[in-house]
Every structure is written in C-alpha cells, then in structure tokens.
Amino acid sequence: MACSIPGKQWPTTAELAIASDLVFIAHVERIRRMSPEDTKLMEAISSGNPPLNVAFLPPTHPADFSVLRVLKGTVPEHVLLQSAVQNCSGVHLEEGGDYLIFANRPSMAGDDIAPIKGSFKLDDSEYTQDELRKVEFLFPSKR
C-alpha cells in the first residue's frame, strides 16, 4: 500500500474481492483533466487551506477504461473510473495500465466507479500474478 496508518490492518486481496460488489480487470485508456472546480479544490487542499464546514471528497481524475474481464458483478456501461490525484486518497491509475479493480456499485446511475484501496496495477511480477490467481480462484466460473 502507498499509505500507512498506524494500527490500521488492511484487508487481504481475497477479503477485498469477497467484500466488493465489482471485481474486474480494466485497461485504462485515458486519464482526463480535472474540472476547473476540482483543480481549485485540489490547490486549496494542497496548500493547507481545505474548505471548512463543507463535506467533500478529494478530487479525482476521470479515467476512460475498457473492461478486459469481469470476475464478479456487472460493470455499468458508459461510466468512468476515478483516478486519485494523491495516492492516500484513493487509487492512482496510469494511462495504458491494466488493473485489478475492486469497487462497490456506483450509488446512482451514471456515477463513476471509485476503485477501493487495494486495487492494483497488473504487471509480470510474481506478486501481482499470485494475487490475481487468488482472486480468480474465488470466482472459478469467471476464469
């Protein structure tokens, strides 16, 4: 994990897969620019002046993606993935990367998919391939 919180026990990959509504492999096609409003909010947060008495989520970059394989759930069509601007506020995605995404269903139709912390970029390393196999084992009909 990119962030550590003292005393926080992060769930295992298998625990994330079981708890998530959606588990799928995505290819990130393009990372879009933030809106001017989100850019202004990110600058305020980064400078140590976040808005007060206002509930907010850290801004994200919208990301166009294609689904390579669904392991659990049904990925909504015509939605974007949220790519975190800062690693500690979500999952940072890179253009051209393939990711194992854990997510909950968007709360409203048309909302973007926010990957759950623990989603990760797939590469040829033994670690990521082992973690992917563990998840595939949980959903044998989707292999």
C-alpha positions as CSV (number, residue, x, y, z in Angstrom):
1,M,0.0,0.0,0.0
2,A,1.2,3.5,-0.7
3,C,-0.1,4.9,2.6
4,S,0.2,3.5,6.1
5,I,-1.9,4.3,9.0
6,P,-0.6,3.2,12.4
7,G,-2.7,0.4,13.8
8,K,-4.7,0.0,10.6
9,Q,-5.0,-3.6,9.4
10,W,-5.6,-3.5,5.6
11,P,-7.7,-6.3,4.2
12,T,-6.1,-9.0,2.1
13,T,-6.8,-9.2,-1.6
14,A,-9.2,-12.1,-1.1
15,E,-11.1,-10.2,1.6
16,L,-11.4,-7.2,-0.7
17,A,-12.7,-9.4,-3.5
18,I,-15.3,-11.0,-1.3
19,A,-16.5,-7.7,0.1
20,S,-16.6,-5.8,-3.2
21,D,-19.6,-5.6,-5.4
22,L,-17.4,-5.5,-8.5
23,V,-14.2,-7.2,-9.3
24,F,-12.8,-6.8,-12.8
25,I,-9.7,-6.3,-14.9
26,A,-9.6,-2.9,-16.6
27,H,-7.4,-1.3,-19.1
28,V,-7.0,2.4,-18.5
29,E,-7.3,4.1,-21.9
30,R,-7.0,7.8,-21.0
31,I,-6.8,10.0,-17.9
32,R,-8.9,13.1,-18.3
33,R,-8.1,16.5,-16.8
34,M,-9.8,17.6,-13.6
35,S,-12.6,20.2,-13.9
36,P,-11.6,23.8,-13.0
37,E,-13.6,23.5,-9.8
38,D,-11.8,20.3,-8.8
39,T,-8.4,21.8,-9.7
40,K,-9.1,24.8,-7.4
41,L,-10.2,22.5,-4.6
42,M,-7.1,20.4,-5.0
43,E,-4.9,23.5,-4.8
44,A,-6.7,24.6,-1.6
45,I,-6.2,21.1,-0.1
46,S,-2.5,21.0,-1.1
47,S,-1.8,24.5,0.3
48,G,-3.3,23.5,3.7
49,N,-6.5,25.5,3.2
50,P,-9.3,23.0,2.6
51,P,-12.8,24.2,2.7
52,L,-14.3,24.4,6.3
53,N,-17.7,23.1,7.4
54,V,-18.2,21.5,4.0
55,A,-18.3,17.8,3.3
56,F,-16.1,17.0,0.3
57,L,-14.2,14.2,-1.3
58,P,-10.7,14.7,-2.6
59,P,-10.9,15.4,-6.3
60,T,-10.1,12.7,-8.8
61,H,-9.1,12.5,-12.5
62,P,-11.8,10.8,-14.6
63,A,-10.4,7.8,-16.5
64,D,-11.7,6.2,-19.6
65,F,-11.3,2.4,-19.5
66,S,-12.2,-0.8,-21.1
67,V,-13.2,-4.0,-19.3
68,L,-10.9,-6.9,-20.1
69,R,-12.6,-9.4,-17.8
70,V,-15.3,-9.4,-15.1
71,L,-14.7,-11.7,-12.2
72,K,-17.6,-10.5,-10.0
73,G,-20.7,-8.4,-10.6
74,T,-21.8,-6.4,-13.6
75,V,-19.7,-3.3,-14.6
76,P,-22.0,-0.5,-15.6
77,E,-21.7,0.8,-19.1
78,H,-20.8,4.4,-20.0
79,V,-19.1,5.2,-16.7
80,L,-15.6,6.3,-15.9
81,L,-13.1,5.2,-13.2
82,Q,-11.9,7.7,-10.6
83,S,-8.1,8.0,-10.5
84,A,-6.9,9.5,-7.3
85,V,-4.8,12.7,-7.5
86,Q,-3.0,11.7,-4.3
87,N,-2.2,8.0,-3.5
88,C,-3.5,8.3,0.0
89,S,-7.0,9.5,-1.1
90,G,-7.8,6.6,-3.4
91,V,-6.2,4.5,-6.2
92,H,-3.9,6.3,-8.6
93,L,-4.3,5.0,-12.2
94,E,-1.9,5.4,-15.1
95,E,-2.8,5.5,-18.8
96,G,-2.1,2.3,-20.6
97,G,-2.1,0.2,-17.4
98,D,-4.1,-2.9,-16.7
99,Y,-5.6,-3.0,-13.2
100,L,-7.4,-5.5,-10.9
101,I,-10.2,-3.3,-9.7
102,F,-12.2,-3.8,-6.5
103,A,-15.2,-1.5,-6.3
104,N,-18.7,-1.1,-5.0
105,R,-21.6,-0.4,-7.4
106,P,-22.0,3.4,-8.0
107,S,-24.7,4.7,-5.8
108,M,-26.6,6.4,-8.7
109,A,-26.8,5.6,-12.4
110,G,-24.1,7.4,-14.2
111,D,-21.8,7.9,-11.2
112,D,-18.2,7.0,-11.8
113,I,-16.6,3.9,-10.3
114,A,-14.3,4.6,-7.4
115,P,-11.8,1.8,-7.1
116,I,-11.3,0.6,-3.5
117,K,-7.8,1.0,-1.9
118,G,-6.2,-2.3,-2.6
119,S,-7.0,-2.3,-6.3
120,F,-3.6,-2.7,-8.1
121,K,-1.8,-2.5,-11.4
122,L,-1.1,-5.8,-13.0
123,D,2.3,-6.5,-14.2
124,D,4.5,-9.5,-14.8
125,S,5.8,-9.7,-11.2
126,E,5.3,-12.9,-9.3
127,Y,3.4,-11.0,-6.5
128,T,0.7,-9.4,-8.7
129,Q,0.3,-12.7,-10.7
130,D,-0.1,-14.6,-7.4
131,E,-2.7,-12.1,-6.1
132,L,-4.6,-12.3,-9.3
133,R,-4.7,-16.1,-9.1
134,K,-6.0,-15.9,-5.6
135,V,-8.9,-13.8,-6.8
136,E,-9.5,-16.0,-9.8
137,F,-9.7,-19.0,-7.5
138,L,-12.6,-17.3,-5.6
139,F,-14.6,-17.0,-8.8
140,P,-13.9,-20.1,-10.8
141,S,-16.8,-19.7,-13.2
142,K,-15.3,-16.4,-14.4
143,R,-11.8,-17.7,-15.3
